[in-house]
């Protein structure tokens, strides 16, 4: 089973996490989620694997996108969070690694190593 890494190459944290994986000899399948965003079902699965509410995958620094989506990352329902991330992939916190039944949000970057 392939290790999938949801990546934004413009993000310093995402690049650091990918570098850490490669230093461990792991070459994941890279998904540039802004170009190829995961759908609601995949986002829901990722949240479940990480063990968090879907709103915890919302990127809180994207104030304009949050306002456009009319969503509060502190109180959003699961459905609202999933809908918002599916419509505006910039709202997906990054990086995320998925390895079979394990997934981690790479905040801090070293957290991705817990999924390999």
Residue pairs with C-beta under 8 A, 6 or more apart in sequence:
1 99
1 100
2 28
2 29
3 21
3 26
3 28
3 29
3 97
3 98
3 99
3 115
3 116
4 28
4 29
4 31
4 97
4 98
4 99
5 17
5 18
5 21
5 28
5 29
5 30
5 31
5 95
5 96
5 97
5 112
6 31
6 33
6 38
6 46
6 92
6 94
6 95
6 96
6 97
6 98
7 14
7 18
7 30
7 31
7 32
7 33
7 94
7 95
8 14
8 32
8 33
8 34
8 94
8 95
9 15
9 32
11 94
11 95
13 94
13 95
13 106
13 107
13 108
13 109
14 94
14 95
14 106
16 109
17 95
17 97
17 106
17 109
17 110
17 111
17 112
18 28
18 30
18 95
20 109
20 110
20 112
20 113
21 27
21 28
21 97
21 112
21 113
21 116
24 113
24 116
26 116
28 97
31 38
33 89
33 92
33 94
34 89
34 90
37 85
37 86
37 89
37 92
38 46
38 86
38 89
38 92
39 86
40 82
40 83
40 85
40 86
43 54
43 57
43 82
43 85
43 86
43 92
44 54
44 78
44 82
46 57
46 96
46 98
46 103
47 53
47 54
47 56
47 57
47 78
49 98
49 101
49 102
49 103
50 56
50 57
50 96
50 103
50 104
50 105
52 105
53 78
53 81
54 76
54 78
54 81
54 82
54 85
55 73
55 74
55 75
55 76
55 77
55 78
55 80
55 81
56 93
56 105
57 81
57 85
57 92
57 93
57 96
57 105
58 66
58 71
58 73
58 76
58 81
58 84
58 85
58 91
58 92
58 93
59 65
59 90
59 91
59 92
59 93
59 94
60 66
60 73
60 93
62 88
62 90
62 91
65 88
65 90
65 91
66 72
66 73
66 84
66 91
68 88
69 84
69 87
69 88
69 91
71 80
71 81
71 84
71 91
73 81
76 84
84 91
85 91
85 92
93 105
93 107
94 106
95 105
95 106
95 109
95 112
96 103
96 104
96 105
96 106
97 103
97 104
97 106
97 112
97 115
97 116
98 115
99 115
99 116
102 114
102 115
103 115
104 111
104 112
104 114
104 115
105 111
106 112
